[in-house]
Amino acid sequence: MVTAAADTLEGAVRPAPALSTGTIDIALLGLGRVGSAVARAVLDTPSSGSARLRITGALIRYPERRRDVRLPASCLLTDAAEIFARRPRVVVEVLGGIEPARTLVRQALESGIPVVTANKSLVAAHGDELRRIAARSGAPFLCEATVIAGVPFLGTLSRRPRAAAVTCIRGIVNGTSNYLLTQMTATRTLAAALAEAARLGLSEPDPRNDVLGVDAAEKLSVLLQHLGWGRVAPHALDVRGIDGVQASDIDAARDLGGVIKPVILAERSVDAVTAFVGPAFVPLTDRLASVDGSENALALRNGYGELFYSGPGAGPQATAATVLDDVFEAATADGGRLESRSDAPRLSAIEPGAPVTAWFVRLTAAEKLPPAADIADLLGSFGIWLQRSSSLPATRQDACGFLTLPVERARLDSAIGALTAAARCHASVYRALEG
Ligand SMILES: NC(=O)c1ccc[n+]([C@@H]2O[C@H](COP(=O)([O-])OP(=O)(O)OC[C@H]3O[C@@H](n4cnc5c(N)ncnc54)[C@H](OP(=O)(O)O)[C@@H]3O)[C@@H](O)[C@H]2O)c1
């Protein structure tokens, strides 16, 4: 059972930790895949720069569970009060989920202990609150591993306001769903791709959060906070899963010069934010189109161009490396000074609208589709114009694909509803990124 460390943490705010390096005592909240990788890295290389790293305790639920790391039994603790009683210099939260992570992170920050977390669910839901507590107590709160865990960029952006003046975010931030869609070209079904991902250890035992877009939505929510766009609950975003994607949709996208990728997309104008999470048509000319397998990438457009980050998005080892760099930064003067601004403004809550994008549509009929000109006429009567359509062999009249010019979702839905009713066909519909 985990109990809050009320006796050691309540009361007056302790001063921020000393800023010299020396020995950095780390309390791990969680010793699962990431926590164990952090502990292994500390045991293998106990020195980082001028600092010595040491694990003072690891919070777990089940002491009897077999662990992939050799920590002394005295370090495995089920009582958070005991963790804090050992006075760690930095707390690393890798429990996952909201509670008890939120309570324990709050308590650490309120006590002036720096916190490093890889928990995107926690930061997406309570990042604003935790940053303000950190700002008040002067304790750094770092979460570099929450988005594209193996690619450090959040910290850079928080120190570079001009680079961080971003107006458009496009990316692939969930490695599992990217792997699944990449594999589906060969496996033909999502179930077979999932079996392959599980065999290679690329998916969680329960992959629903990846397949349904929840994980990517949490990461987009963290990004929107981090870039100062505002506070948004992941479930308030327009989120679609990849569970409806068919291998034949991927083939049809290829015929039109694109691929289907699990993307995040967000745009900011003077007074509004639009956002979307889900599978989308990405033209082959777009850099995101060649981000395959479990790789992640993020394209951030600012006033002078597009910053493009790519690399491993997860994996215990890559995540542990990023977490330990955060630990070192949190324990040094630089990290303390830069991440603990006492003026952390409260982010306002935002309600992103759905973006106006182009669309990729694939029609299939049991027998024969109407002539292409009739389809274009019907869509035109709704004010929807085609960019291009796939040409099928004369012998195949039961399927076609086309790309529209940008239009709002509601108008597209009305037109596709009328089209599928009139032509007695089925439509698969995806947003399309601009080339
Ligand atoms: N896995 C990755 O590659 C990756 C990458 C980036 C970010 N992350 C994030 O890192 C965090 C941890 O991920 P993970 O894959 O390491 O998770 P995990 O393998 O499920 O490990 C969770 C750990 O937390 C402990 N724990 C959970 N609830 C607890 C409670 N109520 N009291 C005490 N201990 C508790 C568990 O204890 P027991 O061992 O006793 O069950 C386990 O040691 C998540 O937020 C995840 O989103 C993971």
Ligand as a Chemical Component Dictionary entry (heavy atoms), coordinates in Angstrom:
data_LIG
# 
_chem_comp.id                   LIG 
_chem_comp.type                 NON-POLYMER 
_chem_comp.pdbx_formal_charge   0 
_chem_comp.three_letter_code    LIG 
# 
loop_
_chem_comp_atom.comp_id 
_chem_comp_atom.atom_id 
_chem_comp_atom.alt_atom_id 
_chem_comp_atom.type_symbol 
_chem_comp_atom.charge 
_chem_comp_atom.model_Cartn_x 
_chem_comp_atom.model_Cartn_y 
_chem_comp_atom.model_Cartn_z 
_chem_comp_atom.pdbx_ordinal 
LIG N1  N1  N 0  7.646  2.281  -21.284 1  
LIG C1  C1  C 0  8.127  3.274  -22.049 2  
LIG O1  O1  O 0  8.880  3.051  -23.017 3  
LIG C2  C2  C 0  7.791  4.711  -21.727 4  
LIG C3  C3  C 0  8.287  5.748  -22.530 5  
LIG C4  C4  C 0  8.003  7.085  -22.199 6  
LIG C5  C5  C 0  7.230  7.340  -21.075 7  
LIG N2  N2  N 1  6.741  6.305  -20.316 8  
LIG C6  C6  C 0  5.934  6.640  -19.150 9  
LIG O2  O2  O 0  6.654  6.242  -17.976 10 
LIG C7  C7  C 0  5.736  5.853  -16.958 11 
LIG C8  C8  C 0  6.092  4.454  -16.471 12 
LIG O3  O3  O 0  5.990  3.559  -17.555 13 
LIG P1  P1  P 0  6.443  2.027  -17.394 14 
LIG O4  O4  O 0  6.333  1.471  -18.769 15 
LIG O5  O5  O -1 7.731  1.938  -16.674 16 
LIG O6  O6  O 0  5.250  1.470  -16.461 17 
LIG P2  P2  P 0  5.213  0.089  -15.664 18 
LIG O7  O7  O 0  6.157  -0.874 -16.264 19 
LIG O8  O8  O 0  3.767  -0.270 -15.565 20 
LIG O9  O9  O 0  5.760  0.457  -14.190 21 
LIG C9  C9  C 0  5.017  1.150  -13.252 22 
LIG C10 C10 C 0  5.726  1.036  -11.913 23 
LIG O10 O10 O 0  5.027  1.832  -10.969 24 
LIG C11 C11 C 0  4.693  1.058  -9.835  25 
LIG N3  N3  N 0  3.392  1.485  -9.361  26 
LIG C12 C12 C 0  2.291  1.710  -10.115 27 
LIG N4  N4  N 0  1.263  2.110  -9.312  28 
LIG C13 C13 C 0  1.749  2.134  -8.065  29 
LIG C14 C14 C 0  1.193  2.459  -6.794  30 
LIG N5  N5  N 0  -0.091 2.811  -6.678  31 
LIG N6  N6  N 0  1.983  2.390  -5.717  32 
LIG C15 C15 C 0  3.277  2.009  -5.834  33 
LIG N7  N7  N 0  3.868  1.688  -6.992  34 
LIG C16 C16 C 0  3.103  1.738  -8.094  35 
LIG C17 C17 C 0  4.669  -0.385 -10.288 36 
LIG O11 O11 O 0  4.945  -1.214 -9.162  37 
LIG P3  P3  P 0  5.013  -2.818 -9.299  38 
LIG O12 O12 O 0  6.235  -3.078 -10.132 39 
LIG O13 O13 O 0  5.151  -3.330 -7.917  40 
LIG O14 O14 O 0  3.736  -3.210 -9.996  41 
LIG C18 C18 C 0  5.778  -0.391 -11.347 42 
LIG O15 O15 O 0  7.012  -0.616 -10.708 43 
LIG C19 C19 C 0  4.341  5.954  -17.589 44 
LIG O16 O16 O 0  3.784  7.184  -17.252 45 
LIG C20 C20 C 0  4.623  5.887  -19.076 46 
LIG O17 O17 O 0  3.624  6.536  -19.837 47 
LIG C21 C21 C 0  6.996  5.002  -20.606 48 
# 
loop_
_chem_comp_bond.comp_id 
_chem_comp_bond.atom_id_1 
_chem_comp_bond.atom_id_2 
_chem_comp_bond.value_order 
_chem_comp_bond.pdbx_ordinal 
LIG N1  C1  SING 1  
LIG C1  O1  DOUB 2  
LIG C1  C2  SING 3  
LIG C2  C3  SING 4  
LIG C2  C21 DOUB 5  
LIG C3  C4  DOUB 6  
LIG C4  C5  SING 7  
LIG C5  N2  DOUB 8  
LIG N2  C6  SING 9  
LIG N2  C21 SING 10 
LIG C6  O2  SING 11 
LIG C6  C20 SING 12 
LIG O2  C7  SING 13 
LIG C7  C8  SING 14 
LIG C7  C19 SING 15 
LIG C8  O3  SING 16 
LIG O3  P1  SING 17 
LIG P1  O4  DOUB 18 
LIG P1  O5  SING 19 
LIG P1  O6  SING 20 
LIG O6  P2  SING 21 
LIG P2  O7  DOUB 22 
LIG P2  O8  SING 23 
LIG P2  O9  SING 24 
LIG O9  C9  SING 25 
LIG C9  C10 SING 26 
LIG C10 O10 SING 27 
LIG C10 C18 SING 28 
LIG O10 C11 SING 29 
LIG C11 N3  SING 30 
LIG C11 C17 SING 31 
LIG N3  C12 SING 32 
LIG N3  C16 SING 33 
LIG C12 N4  DOUB 34 
LIG N4  C13 SING 35 
LIG C13 C14 SING 36 
LIG C13 C16 DOUB 37 
LIG C14 N5  SING 38 
LIG C14 N6  DOUB 39 
LIG N6  C15 SING 40 
LIG C15 N7  DOUB 41 
LIG N7  C16 SING 42 
LIG C17 O11 SING 43 
LIG C17 C18 SING 44 
LIG O11 P3  SING 45 
LIG P3  O12 DOUB 46 
LIG P3  O13 SING 47 
LIG P3  O14 SING 48 
LIG C18 O15 SING 49 
LIG C19 O16 SING 50 
LIG C19 C20 SING 51 
LIG C20 O17 SING 52 
# 
